[in-house]
Amino acid sequence: MCSLFPTAVDQLRGAAVTRWTCIRRLRGHWSEWRPEDLSLLSVLVVLVVNGSPVPSAPSELPTSGWTSGEELAVESFSGEPGAPPKWKKVIKLLIQEVINFRDQQFVEEFQKPVEEMSSFLQYQVPSIPTHLSKTPCSTSNYNKEACLQQISHGLQVYQVLLQHLKAEYPQSTLLPSAMHQTTVLIGLVKDKMKAAEVVEDLSASERERVLGEVSTGTEWERKTSVHAILSELRHFLVDTKITLYSMGKRGKGWQ
């Protein structure tokens, strides 16, 4: 008997009852069906007319045309419908890599648990970029172009500082990837600018100035400088992530 929808697929696939006979029997019970049941039956009818094999489970039925507006795929930087924009993947990975290396360096160099990391907050490196949360990027009416330029410049400074860290820890397996992801993120940020040429790469003199402000004195000073750079880079990346999310929500073209 094909009177109940849950058994309709099985009846349609059965050898004892033909497809058309089953559908004719089901017609008498349409008044008892829900709208979604009727939608599914319409697909089954198409399959019957086309002579296509009937799926063995509702999950295998074609769902094209059934999606609501909220479920429609959204194009992203990666070009894959429904996938998050590429910058989100890059910055998420970069933040995690920085945190991992920061924690590893702190435990190994200072022989202290990460819970005591806050006691090292007073150590700073002059060339570290200002947190975005303390700049015009944090205001409600910020200028998108100026903000992206600031992010790009800040990332370039950290790119130089990461090269210093690589020289201090040449055996690190985390730093090469972090340096690469930083380069990728800089490119993604510049791609969203109207005038990317305004943000020039750091000159040789600027790079020397940045490196010159990193303490290379005593072993203790070098360790604390590395820790400060990693801690502040993590803050800068989190600020950047929040700012870019905000741009997307405000419809400022960052999607």
N, C-alpha and C positions, 0 to 999 in steps of 0.2 A: 504494500500500500504506500502511495506517495503523498499521503495527506499532510505529513509534517515536514517542514523544511530541512531539519537536520538530517533526514534520511534521503533527501532528494538526490544528492550526489551519488550515494550508493545505488539507488534505484536506477538512476540514469546509466550507471556503469554495469548494471546486472544483465545477465543473459536472458532471464525469464521475461523481462518486460522491455519492450522497445523504447527508444528515447521519446518518440512522439506520443506514444500511449501514456507514458509517465507524465509528460508535460500537460496533456489534456486532462489527466486526472487531477493534477495540481491546480489547474485553473479554477476548479470548483471551490477551492479553499483560499483564494486570494484575499477575501475579506478578513481572514484571520491572520494575515501576514503583516509583518512590520515593513516600513519603507525600505530598510536596508536589505530585507529578505528579497523583496521584489527586484531591487537593483542587482542582487547576485543572480537571481533567476534570469534576468535579461542577458547576463553574460553567458549563462548556461545555454540559453536559446541560440545565441550567436554561435557557440561552439557546436551545437547540434546541426545548425544550418550549414556550417562550414565543414562538417564532418571531422572536426578536431577531436582529439582524445579529451575526455573530461578529467579534470584534475582529481587526484585522490584525496585532497584535503583543501579546505577553504583557503588556507595560507598560500596555496599554489595558484590560486585564481589570479588572472590579470587585474591589476588595480588601477591601470591608467584611466585618468579621468575622474577618479574617486577622491583624489586628494583635495583637502580644503585649502583655502588661501594661506593658512598658517603653516601648512606643511610643504608649500612650494619651495623648491630648491632656490638658493640664492647664490649667484656667481661670486667667486672669490678671486683673490690674487693668484691662487694656485691654478685657476681655470677649471677646478673640479666642482660641479654643482653641489651645493650643500656643505662643502668643506669650509672650515674656518679660513679667514684670510691668512696668507703666508706669514705676515708679520707676527701674528699671534703664536704660531708654532715656533718661530725663531726666537722671540723674546722669552717665551716660556722655557725653552731649552736653555737659553743663555743664562737666565736667572738661576736656574737649578744648577748649572755648571759652576757659576760663581759661588753660590752658597756651598756647594760640595767642597770646592777648593779652599774657600775661606775657613770652613770648619776643620778641614784636614790640616791646613797650615797652622791654625790656632792650637789644636790639640798636640800636634807633633813638635812645634817650636816652643810653646810656652808651658807644655806639660800640665795643662789645665782643662777641665771639662768645658764644653761649649756654654754651659749655664753661666760661667763667669766671664763671658765675653764682654758684657756691658761695662766692666771695669776698665776696658781699654778704649772707651769712646773718646777720651780726651786727646788721643793721638791723631794728628791731622797732617795732611800733605797740602801745602799751599796751592798747587796747581790743580787740585781736584775741582771739577765744575760744581757750581752752585746747584743745590737741589731744585728741581723744577717746581716743587711745591712752594718755593720761596721766590718765584719769578713771575713775570706777567702771564706765563702759561697757566697759572692757577686761577686767574681772574675769570669772571663769568663772561666777559666780553673780549677775551683774548683774540689776538690776530693769528689766524692759523698759519700763515706763511712765516711770520716771525718766530712762532713757536717751533715749527718744524726745523727752521734754520738753527735755532738754539739746541734742539735735540741732536741734530746732525753734528754741530760743532762739538758738543759735549761728548758724543760717542767717539769722535776723532781723537779727542784728548785722552779718553780712556784706552783707545787703541794703542796709543804711544805708551801709556802706563802699563798695559798688558805686555808689551814688548819688553819693558823693564823687568816685569815679573818673570817672564820667560827666561831672561838672562840670569835671574836669581835662582830659578828652579828649572834648569834645563831638562831634568828628568821627568817633569810633570806630564802626565798623559791627559790632563784636563785642560790645560792652558791652550794648546794648539786649536782645539775645537772652539773654545771660548773666543779666541782671536778671530777665527773664521766666521763664527756667527755674528760677531760685532761688525765685521766687514759687510756681511750680507744685510744686516739691519740698516746700516748706513745707506746702502744702495736703495733699499725699500723706502726709506724716509725721503731720500732725494727724488725718487720717482713720483712722489706725491706733491712735490713743490711745483709752483708755477715758474719759478726762476731758480732752478737748482744751481745755476752757474754762480749765483751770488755767494754761495757757501763754497769757498775754495778749500782745497786740501791744505792742511797745516804746512807751512813753509819749514825749511830746514832749521831756521833760527827759532821758530816757535817750538818745534820739537825739542830742540836743545834746551830751551828755557823750561819746558815741562819737565824734562828729565833732570835738569839742574836743580829743581826744587824738591826732588825726591832725596831723602836722606840716605847717604851711603857711608855714614860714619861708622859708629860702633856696630857690633853684631846686633845688639839690642835695638838700636835705632833702625837698622835695616829690617828687622823682623816686624817691628811695630808699623813701619811705613807700608810694608806689604799688606799687613792686616787692615790698615786704614784704607788703602786703595780698594781692596776687595769689599770691605764693608760699605764704602761710599758708592762703589759701582753698583752694588746690589740696590741701594736706595735710589740711585739715579734711574736704573732700569725699571724699578717698580713705579717711580714717578712717570716715566715714559709710557709704560703700559696703561696707567690710569688716564693719562692725557690723551693717548690715541683712542682708547675706548670712548672717552668723552667726545672726541671729534666725531666718531661714528654715530653716537647717539644724537648729537646736535645736527647731524646732516651736513657736516663740513667736508664731505668728500672722502673721508678715510674709511673705506669698507674693504 
